[in-house]
């Protein structure tokens, strides 16, 4: 068996790297009870007593972290701490962990002077234990006998503790040698009679019976067995910017084990988390090093067997493992016992099968095996799975059911063999191609990454010059593209469809048009919109059926709308509408009408004809089932976008909800992400911030699943907007720092930029807001919008430039005049009201208050609750500032920025109102708060964060956010500082 060292690392070559844990959230998250026990144990030292602490648990459960907390608490209590652990490189060094802890620190002391209380015999025994104390020669062999060594170490600790408490902290005692175990057992049975703390950690499944027996019989031993973390505790360890659903998926995949959770989190750079892997994917290096160290402790035969286990995967049967390892079954059983004793595999309860303790462990073992041996093992598995094991047919089973069962079993066996066939099949092996295609079809819905990997393998087996079966290759390419889309791999999906197009002649109708449309979507998703437009234009140049021209005209329209010229898109969309109507393509007609409406708004040409037909398209969509919408989930998306741009948030949410449901059920992550971001904007407009935050989290998850960097940026912008509206400045600043400028371009990029710009303004950065909006305005596809001009006016006011703000308000008014709708005019009126309210002239302030109240009435009627609340706040601030005898005098009499203006209304009671839409009875907004809202507002004013408020009041964080959004609206403020000012002003007035 010596040849095995070439295919698996030997013990002396193995070192474990320190793990790079997921987001740091304190050393003992979820271990509060253990923390109290440790503090109680350490407190005994101050009473002159000894303390014993045992920490046990599975690998990765956090034993080392708890020991680190022991060290910290002991040091804080004034104890001298000595830490040690056995090291694989030391081989069978006697007393390894004890030597590691005490040899270095004590050598100088012991050489210079013998501590009082230690006899010469004790010194001789200690010299035999600690190499640095062996002066000039070796102690007699019997001097280091375990009993004597344990007694000598105990006396040494008692002697050293006479002047200062001592803490001996030992880790990984499941790897400890017999000498170390005997010393620890002696200390457990006869604790030191001095302030000495012994804390040790081990894995109970691997610990020696001697250590377990000593712990079971020890008196006054604090036993801390670490269980998996609760979900709430585990989620606190994961970056909060990850979508909530993903964080929960990570928790389930980790089984609550912090070590596995850290490894899975480290794998996020490669895409979504979970068990759906395209292969037995590599694990983080630090995790692989730890598992390699465990495997290296096995005998040669056991290392061979565990390698075979990793190739097979769960569940494992000993006869099959023995066949793959090319061993007799009689030799395999002892090896299985050894591997199980090292807790690499575990017996599945109630069966004769085994499984790795976690899938990550199997992957780490697999990648430690040399590739040549691994391939040969895969070949043996494939042969074993091919022969025999024909399922028995039950007597009396109907023929149809028997055939159906045979087919099912054939598919199951194809799935079993596929992981091995992908590695051993050779070119032109059509049997392997067929098997991989069947297996990929079976698992694509649940494991799209693995399905994509198997389809790639099948394509690699087909020769590139195979003219005999061109349809088969095209079919595989199309299936690969579909699997890659579901797996969040847009670039490979686009490449596969591009190769398929090269194999389809230009004259082919139907299929070629569908492939062109799908590839255009993929190119746009990865930021190659120019290539997408060229592709669609080139296809339109070829003569083809009218249905194909209708589809391609629509594709060209939405591409021009999203990333080209909206004015050009109007013509393309109108043409698609006419052809769709002639051909009876209702769903395509709806999508084209939504695109036409969006293009008309963006090009500021509402007369283009798309706006009047929206109700008709909405009615058609409402009559279709979700199954019918599945063919084109972008139809409700474009109708929803159009309603959003036309300031109809309730209508937008209705259509966007359908777009989300349909795209999610069909794995269209890009459409789902875009619909969710649009939904966030609509919900924020209606001041439904708790629902908006949930949609923003879902958008982030869909963006990750899509694999598109642009969509991730888009979703992150939505999360910034929600944080700004909620008023959580800490989260807002963190997300702004993490996101940077949006990378998505075109009109969606302009939306993202506006969201981030508003967030920057809320964070107190008007210059950053203005610079981002300048970038958005330079994009031809973005088009001018009244809301962008209003936001620019706000930013100019915050920067102290009322002249610039006035120019932007004028631009908003001119643009709003082009639309036959009161809402754009109301938004422009709000911009003008803010400019007027910020001037020094009382008459202009009064005019600003009137304009703001008028805008508030229109915005309220349209369901734009957030803007209406802002308008009322501006009106009340302007009303106070326009009084002949203002309450404030001096520099504070005039709000200096839009933010100050919004907050100013809450600082003093408004005794007169110019319009009846103000708070009832002229009372300040604070008087309208419910008892719960006042309670939350007081905690906000004390500086507590949403999570802290939720903990204090025993409610969920989403409940706090919901109440906070209502508090903002009632007080007429936009941030937490405004809440504090309002409460202070109310209490001062009282």
PEFEN-V944182 format. One record per residue. N is the residue number from 0. RES is the residue in one letter. D_FIRST is the distance of its C-alpha to the first C-alpha in Angstrom with 1 decimal. Layout:
<<N;RES;D_FIRST> <N;RES;D_FIRST>>
This chain:
<<0;X;0.0> <1;X;3.8> <2;X;5.4> <3;X;5.8> <4;X;8.3> <5;X;10.5> <6;X;11.3> <7;X;11.8> <8;X;13.6> <9;X;12.5> <10;X;15.1> <11;X;17.2> <12;X;17.8> <13;X;19.2> <14;X;23.0> <15;X;25.1> <16;X;28.4> <17;X;31.6> <18;X;32.6> <19;X;35.7> <20;X;37.4> <21;X;40.0> <22;X;43.7> <23;X;44.4> <24;X;46.7> <25;X;46.5> <26;X;43.7> <27;X;44.5> <28;X;45.5> <29;X;45.6> <30;X;45.0> <31;X;48.6> <32;X;48.5> <33;X;45.6> <34;X;47.5> <35;X;50.5> <36;X;48.5> <37;X;47.0> <38;X;50.5> <39;X;51.8> <40;X;49.1> <41;X;49.8> <42;X;53.5> <43;X;53.1> <44;X;52.4> <45;X;55.9> <46;X;57.1> <47;X;55.3> <48;X;52.8> <49;X;49.0> <50;X;47.0> <51;X;43.6> <52;X;41.9> <53;X;38.7> <54;X;37.4> <55;X;34.8> <56;X;33.5> <57;X;30.9> <58;X;28.9> <59;X;31.3> <60;X;34.4> <61;X;36.0> <62;X;35.3> <63;X;35.1> <64;X;38.4> <65;X;40.1> <66;X;39.0> <67;X;40.5> <68;X;43.6> <69;X;43.6> <70;X;43.4> <71;X;46.3> <72;X;48.5> <73;X;47.9> <74;X;48.8> <75;X;51.8> <76;X;52.9> <77;X;52.8> <78;X;49.6> <79;X;47.3> <80;X;43.8> <81;X;40.5> <82;X;37.3> <83;X;33.7> <84;X;30.3> <85;X;26.8> <86;X;24.8> <87;X;21.0> <88;X;21.5> <89;X;23.0> <90;X;19.9> <91;X;21.4> <92;X;24.8> <93;X;27.3> <94;X;30.1> <95;X;28.4> <96;X;30.7> <97;X;33.7> <98;X;33.3> <99;X;32.8> <100;X;36.1> <101;X;38.3> <102;X;37.2> <103;X;38.6> <104;X;41.8> <105;X;42.8> <106;X;42.1> <107;X;45.4> <108;X;47.4> <109;X;46.0> <110;X;46.5> <111;X;50.1> <112;X;51.3> <113;X;50.0> <114;X;50.9> <115;X;53.5> <116;X;52.3> <117;X;49.2> <118;X;49.6> <119;X;48.1> <120;X;45.7> <121;X;44.5> <122;X;44.2> <123;X;42.0> <124;X;39.7> <125;X;39.5> <126;X;38.9> <127;X;35.8> <128;X;34.6> <129;X;35.6> <130;X;34.4> <131;X;37.5> <132;X;39.8> <133;X;38.5> <134;X;41.5> <135;X;41.0> <136;X;38.8> <137;X;36.6> <138;X;38.0> <139;X;37.5> <140;X;34.3> <141;X;36.4> <142;X;38.1> <143;X;35.2> <144;X;34.9> <145;X;34.3> <146;X;37.8> <147;X;39.5> <148;X;37.4> <149;X;38.4> <150;X;42.0> <151;X;42.1> <152;X;40.8> <153;X;43.3> <154;X;46.1> <155;X;45.1> <156;X;45.3> <157;X;48.6> <158;X;50.0> <159;X;49.0> <160;X;50.4> <161;X;53.7> <162;X;54.8> <163;X;52.8> <164;X;50.7> <165;X;46.9> <166;X;44.2> <167;X;40.6> <168;X;38.4> <169;X;34.7> <170;X;32.3> <171;X;28.8> <172;X;29.0> <173;X;26.4> <174;X;24.0> <175;X;26.1> <176;X;25.2> <177;X;27.0> <178;X;29.8> <179;X;30.7> <180;X;30.9> <181;X;33.1> <182;X;35.4> <183;X;35.8> <184;X;36.4> <185;X;39.0> <186;X;40.7> <187;X;40.8> <188;X;42.3> <189;X;44.7> <190;X;45.4> <191;X;47.0> <192;X;50.8> <193;X;51.3> <194;X;50.9> <195;X;47.2> <196;X;45.1> <197;X;41.5> <198;X;39.8> <199;X;36.1> <200;X;33.9> <201;X;30.9> <202;X;29.2> <203;X;30.3> <204;X;27.5> <205;X;25.0> <206;X;27.3> <207;X;27.0> <208;X;29.5> <209;X;31.2> <210;X;32.1> <211;X;33.3> <212;X;35.3> <213;X;36.9> <214;X;37.9> <215;X;39.3> <216;X;41.5> <217;X;42.6> <218;X;46.2> <219;X;47.6> <220;X;44.2> <221;X;44.5> <222;X;41.7> <223;X;41.1> <224;X;38.7> <225;X;38.5> <226;X;38.9> <227;X;38.6> <228;X;41.6> <229;X;44.6> <230;X;45.3> <231;X;48.2> <232;X;46.2> <233;X;43.3> <234;X;45.8> <235;X;47.2> <236;X;44.0> <237;X;44.1> <238;X;46.4> <239;X;49.7> <240;X;50.2> <241;X;47.6> <242;X;49.3> <243;X;49.5> <244;X;47.9> <245;X;44.9> <246;X;44.6> <247;X;44.7> <248;X;42.0> <249;X;39.8> <250;X;40.6> <251;X;39.7> <252;X;36.4> <253;X;35.5> <254;X;36.4> <255;X;38.4> <256;X;35.5> <257;X;36.6> <258;X;33.1> <259;X;32.6> <260;X;36.2> <261;X;35.7> <262;X;32.8> <263;X;34.8> <264;X;37.8> <265;X;36.0> <266;X;35.1> <267;X;38.9> <268;X;39.3> <269;X;37.7> <270;X;40.2> <271;X;40.9> <272;X;38.7> <273;X;37.2> <274;X;34.4> <275;X;35.9> <276;X;33.4> <277;X;33.2> <278;X;29.5> <279;X;26.7> <280;X;28.5> <281;X;27.0> <282;X;27.9> <283;X;29.6> <284;X;27.5> <285;X;28.4> <286;X;27.1> <287;X;23.9> <288;X;23.2> <289;X;23.8> <290;X;21.4> <291;X;18.7> <292;X;19.2> <293;X;18.8> <294;X;15.6> <295;X;14.2> <296;X;15.1> <297;X;12.6> <298;X;9.5> <299;X;6.1> <300;X;7.0> <301;X;10.5> <302;X;10.2> <303;X;9.1> <304;X;12.0> <305;X;14.4> <306;X;14.0> <307;X;15.0> <308;X;17.7> <309;X;19.1> <310;X;19.4> <311;X;21.3> <312;X;23.4> <313;X;25.6> <314;X;26.3> <315;X;22.9> <316;X;22.7> <317;X;19.8> <318;X;20.2> <319;X;20.3> <320;X;17.3> <321;X;15.2> <322;X;16.7> <323;X;15.9> <324;X;12.2> <325;X;12.3> <326;X;11.6> <327;X;14.2> <328;X;16.6> <329;X;16.3> <330;X;12.7> <331;X;13.9> <332;X;16.9> <333;X;15.4> <334;X;13.3> <335;X;16.6> <336;X;18.4> <337;X;16.4> <338;X;16.9> <339;X;20.5> <340;X;21.0> <341;X;20.2> <342;X;22.8> <343;X;20.9> <344;X;21.9> <345;X;24.9> <346;X;26.3> <347;X;29.2> <348;X;32.1> <349;X;33.5> <350;X;30.7> <351;X;27.4> <352;X;26.0> <353;X;24.2> <354;X;24.9> <355;X;23.9> <356;X;26.2> <357;X;27.8> <358;X;27.6> <359;X;27.2> <360;X;23.9> <361;X;22.6> <362;X;23.8> <363;X;22.3> <364;X;18.8> <365;X;19.4> <366;X;20.5> <367;X;17.6> <368;X;15.3> <369;X;15.4> <370;X;18.3> <371;X;16.9> <372;X;14.1> <373;X;16.9> <374;X;19.4> <375;X;17.3> <376;X;16.8> <377;X;20.6> <378;X;21.4> <379;X;19.7> <380;X;21.6> <381;X;24.8> <382;X;24.6> <383;X;24.0> <384;X;27.0> <385;X;29.1> <386;X;29.1> <387;X;30.8> <388;X;31.9> <389;X;35.5> <390;X;37.6> <391;X;40.2> <392;X;43.8> <393;X;45.9> <394;X;48.8> <395;X;52.0> <396;X;50.5> <397;X;52.9> <398;X;51.9> <399;X;52.2> <400;X;49.9> <401;X;47.4> <402;X;47.4> <403;X;47.1> <404;X;44.1> <405;X;42.4> <406;X;42.9> <407;X;41.7> <408;X;38.5> <409;X;38.0> <410;X;38.4> <411;X;35.9> <412;X;33.3> <413;X;34.1> <414;X;33.5> <415;X;30.1> <416;X;29.0> <417;X;30.6> <418;X;27.9> <419;X;25.5> <420;X;28.1> <421;X;29.2> <422;X;25.9> <423;X;25.6> <424;X;29.2> <425;X;30.9> <426;X;34.4> <427;X;37.3> <428;X;35.3> <429;X;38.3> <430;X;36.6> <431;X;34.2> <432;X;37.2> <433;X;39.0> <434;X;36.2> <435;X;35.7> <436;X;39.5> <437;X;39.8> <438;X;37.0> <439;X;38.5> <440;X;41.9> <441;X;40.6> <442;X;39.1> <443;X;41.4> <444;X;43.7> <445;X;41.1> <446;X;38.4> <447;X;40.2> <448;X;37.6> <449;X;35.0> <450;X;37.7> <451;X;38.6> <452;X;35.0> <453;X;34.8> <454;X;38.2> <455;X;37.2> <456;X;34.2> <457;X;36.6> <458;X;39.0> <459;X;36.4> <460;X;35.8> <461;X;39.6> <462;X;40.9> <463;X;43.4> <464;X;46.0> <465;X;45.9> <466;X;49.6> <467;X;49.2> <468;X;48.1> <469;X;49.6> <470;X;50.5> <471;X;46.9> <472;X;45.7> <473;X;48.6> <474;X;47.9> <475;X;44.3> <476;X;45.5> <477;X;48.1> <478;X;45.6> <479;X;43.2> <480;X;46.1> <481;X;47.0> <482;X;43.4> <483;X;43.3> <484;X;46.7> <485;X;45.5> <486;X;42.3> <487;X;44.4> <488;X;43.5> <489;X;47.0> <490;X;46.2> <491;X;43.7> <492;X;46.1> <493;X;48.9> <494;X;47.0> <495;X;46.1> <496;X;49.8> <497;X;50.9> <498;X;48.9> <499;X;50.2> <500;X;53.8> <501;X;53.3> <502;X;52.6> <503;X;55.6> <504;X;59.0> <505;X;61.7> <506;X;64.0> <507;X;61.7> <508;X;63.2> <509;X;61.8> <510;X;58.1> <511;X;58.4> <512;X;60.7> <513;X;58.3> <514;X;55.4> <515;X;57.7> <516;X;58.7> <517;X;55.2> <518;X;54.0> <519;X;57.1> <520;X;56.1> <521;X;52.6> <522;X;53.9> <523;X;56.4> <524;X;53.8> <525;X;51.8> <526;X;54.9> <527;X;55.7> <528;X;59.0> <529;X;60.7> <530;X;58.3> <531;X;58.9> <532;X;62.7> <533;X;62.5> <534;X;60.4> <535;X;62.8> <536;X;65.8> <537;X;64.5> <538;X;64.0> <539;X;67.5> <540;X;68.9> <541;X;68.0> <542;X;70.3> <543;X;68.9> <544;X;69.9> <545;X;71.8> <546;X;69.1> <547;X;66.6> <548;X;69.2> <549;X;69.8> <550;X;66.1> <551;X;65.7> <552;X;68.9> <553;X;67.6> <554;X;64.3> <555;X;66.3> <556;X;68.5> <557;X;65.8> <558;X;64.0> <559;X;67.3> <560;X;68.0> <561;X;64.7> <562;X;64.2> <563;X;67.2> <564;X;70.9> <565;X;72.2> <566;X;75.6> <567;X;74.0> <568;X;71.9> <569;X;75.1> <570;X;76.2> <571;X;72.8> <572;X;72.6> <573;X;76.2> <574;X;75.5> <575;X;72.5> <576;X;74.6> <577;X;77.3> <578;X;74.9> <579;X;73.0> <580;X;76.3> <581;X;77.5> <582;X;74.2> <583;X;74.0> <584;X;70.7> <585;X;71.3> <586;X;68.0> <587;X;68.0> <588;X;71.6> <589;X;70.8> <590;X;68.0> <591;X;70.3> <592;X;73.1> <593;X;70.9> <594;X;69.8> <595;X;73.5> <596;X;74.6> <597;X;71.9> <598;X;72.8> <599;X;76.5> <600;X;76.0> <601;X;73.8> <602;X;76.3> <603;X;79.1> <604;X;80.9> <605;X;81.3> <606;X;83.8> <607;X;81.1> <608;X;81.4> <609;X;78.0> <610;X;79.1> <611;X;81.7> <612;X;79.3> <613;X;76.6> <614;X;78.2> <615;X;78.1> <616;X;74.4> <617;X;73.6> <618;X;75.5> <619;X;73.5> <620;X;70.2> <621;X;71.3> <622;X;72.0> <623;X;68.5> <624;X;65.6> <625;X;62.2> <626;X;60.8> <627;X;63.4> <628;X;62.7> <629;X;58.9> <630;X;59.7> <631;X;61.2> <632;X;60.4> <633;X;61.9> <634;X;65.4> <635;X;65.7> <636;X;64.0> <637;X;66.8> <638;X;69.5> <639;X;68.2> <640;X;68.0> <641;X;71.6> <642;X;72.8> <643;X;71.1> <644;X;72.7> <645;X;76.0> <646;X;75.6> <647;X;75.2> <648;X;72.2> <649;X;72.7> <650;X;72.8> <651;X;69.8> <652;X;67.7> <653;X;68.6> <654;X;67.4> <655;X;64.4> <656;X;63.2> <657;X;63.1> <658;X;61.3> <659;X;58.6> <660;X;58.2> <661;X;58.1> <662;X;55.8> <663;X;53.3> <664;X;53.2> <665;X;52.5> <666;X;50.0> <667;X;52.5> <668;X;51.3> <669;X;53.6> <670;X;56.7> <671;X;55.8> <672;X;55.3> <673;X;58.7> <674;X;60.5> <675;X;59.1> <676;X;60.2> <677;X;63.6> <678;X;63.7> <679;X;63.1> <680;X;66.1> <681;X;68.2> <682;X;67.3> <683;X;67.9> <684;X;71.3> <685;X;72.1> <686;X;70.9> <687;X;68.2> <688;X;65.7> <689;X;63.3> <690;X;62.8> <691;X;62.6> <692;X;59.7> <693;X;57.8> <694;X;58.4> <695;X;57.3> <696;X;54.0> <697;X;53.5> <698;X;54.5> <699;X;51.8> <700;X;49.2> <701;X;50.5> <702;X;50.5> <703;X;46.8> <704;X;46.0> <705;X;48.0> <706;X;45.9> <707;X;49.2> <708;X;49.8> <709;X;53.5> <710;X;53.5> <711;X;51.6> <712;X;54.3> <713;X;56.9> <714;X;55.6> <715;X;55.3> <716;X;58.9> <717;X;59.9> <718;X;58.1> <719;X;60.0> <720;X;63.2> <721;X;62.6> <722;X;61.8> <723;X;65.0> <724;X;67.1> <725;X;65.6> <726;X;66.4> <727;X;62.9> <728;X;63.2> <729;X;59.9> <730;X;57.9> <731;X;60.1> <732;X;59.5> <733;X;55.8> <734;X;55.7> <735;X;58.1> <736;X;55.9> <737;X;52.8> <738;X;54.4> <739;X;56.6> <740;X;59.0> <741;X;58.2> <742;X;56.4> <743;X;57.7> <744;X;60.8> <745;X;63.9> <746;X;65.8> <747;X;62.8> <748;X;62.0> <749;X;65.6> <750;X;65.3> <751;X;62.1> <752;X;63.9> <753;X;66.9> <754;X;64.8> <755;X;63.1> <756;X;66.4> <757;X;68.0> <758;X;65.1> <759;X;65.6> <760;X;69.3> <761;X;68.6> <762;X;66.3> <763;X;69.3> <764;X;68.5> <765;X;71.4> <766;X;70.7> <767;X;67.2> <768;X;68.6> <769;X;71.2> <770;X;68.8> <771;X;66.5> <772;X;69.5> <773;X;70.6> <774;X;67.3> <775;X;67.7> <776;X;71.3> <777;X;70.2> <778;X;68.3> <779;X;70.6> <780;X;68.7> <781;X;69.2> <782;X;72.9> <783;X;75.3> <784;X;75.4> <785;X;77.9> <786;X;75.2> <787;X;73.7> <788;X;77.2> <789;X;77.7> <790;X;74.5> <791;X;75.5> <792;X;78.9> <793;X;77.1> <794;X;74.9> <795;X;78.0> <796;X;79.8> <797;X;76.9> <798;X;77.0> <799;X;80.7> <800;X;81.9> <801;X;84.3> <802;X;85.8> <803;X;82.5> <804;X;82.0> <805;X;85.4> <806;X;84.5> <807;X;81.4> <808;X;83.5> <809;X;86.0> <810;X;83.2> <811;X;81.9> <812;X;85.5> <813;X;86.0> <814;X;82.7> <815;X;83.4> <816;X;86.8> <817;X;85.2> <818;X;83.8> <819;X;85.9> <820;X;84.2> <821;X;85.2> <822;X;81.7> <823;X;81.1> <824;X;84.6> <825;X;83.8> <826;X;80.7> <827;X;82.9> <828;X;85.5> <829;X;83.0> <830;X;82.1> <831;X;85.9> <832;X;86.4> <833;X;83.8> <834;X;85.5> <835;X;88.9> <836;X;87.8> <837;X;86.5> <838;X;89.8> <839;X;92.4> <840;X;95.3> <841;X;96.1> <842;X;97.4> <843;X;94.2> <844;X;92.2> <845;X;94.3> <846;X;93.7> <847;X;90.0> <848;X;90.1> <849;X;92.0> <850;X;89.6> <851;X;86.6> <852;X;88.1> <853;X;88.9> <854;X;85.4> <855;X;84.0> <856;X;86.1> <857;X;84.8> <858;X;81.2> <859;X;81.4> <860;X;82.8> <861;X;80.0> <862;X;77.3> <863;X;76.3> <864;X;76.3> <865;X;74.4> <866;X;76.8> <867;X;79.8> <868;X;78.8> <869;X;78.5> <870;X;81.9> <871;X;83.5> <872;X;82.1> <873;X;83.6> <874;X;86.9> <875;X;87.2> <876;X;86.3> <877;X;88.8> <878;X;91.4> <879;X;91.2> <880;X;91.3> <881;X;94.3> <882;X;96.5> <883;X;99.7> <884;X;98.6> <885;X;94.8> <886;X;93.1> <887;X;91.2> <888;X;92.9> <889;X;91.8> <890;X;88.5> <891;X;86.9> <892;X;89.5> <893;X;87.8> <894;X;84.2> <895;X;82.6> <896;X;79.9> <897;X;79.0> <898;X;76.5> <899;X;79.2> <900;X;81.7> <901;X;79.6> <902;X;79.1> <903;X;82.7> <904;X;84.2> <905;X;82.4> <906;X;83.8> <907;X;87.4> <908;X;89.2> <909;X;90.7> <910;X;94.2> <911;X;95.4> <912;X;93.6> <913;X;94.8> <914;X;93.2> <915;X;92.7> <916;X;88.9> <917;X;88.1> <918;X;87.0> <919;X;89.5> <920;X;92.4> <921;X;91.4> <922;X;88.7> <923;X;85.7> <924;X;82.4> <925;X;81.2> <926;X;83.8> <927;X;82.2> <928;X;78.8> <929;X;77.8> <930;X;76.9> <931;X;73.2> <932;X;73.6> <933;X;75.6> <934;X;72.9> <935;X;70.2> <936;X;72.5> <937;X;73.1> <938;X;69.4> <939;X;69.0> <940;X;71.8> <941;X;69.9> <942;X;67.0> <943;X;64.5> <944;X;62.0> <945;X;61.8> <946;X;58.7> <947;X;60.3> <948;X;63.5> <949;X;61.5> <950;X;59.9> <951;X;63.4> <952;X;65.1> <953;X;62.3> <954;X;62.4> <955;X;59.9> <956;X;59.8> <957;X;61.0> <958;X;64.1> <959;X;64.8> <960;X;64.6> <961;X;66.9> <962;X;69.5> <963;X;69.1> <964;X;70.0> <965;X;73.1> <966;X;74.0> <967;X;73.8> <968;X;76.1> <969;X;78.6> <970;X;78.8> <971;X;78.9> <972;X;76.1> <973;X;72.9> <974;X;70.7> <975;X;70.1> <976;X;72.5> <977;X;75.2> <978;X;74.6> <979;X;74.9> <980;X;78.1> <981;X;79.6> <982;X;79.0> <983;X;80.4> <984;X;83.5> <985;X;84.1> <986;X;83.9> <987;X;86.2> <988;X;88.7> <989;X;88.7>>
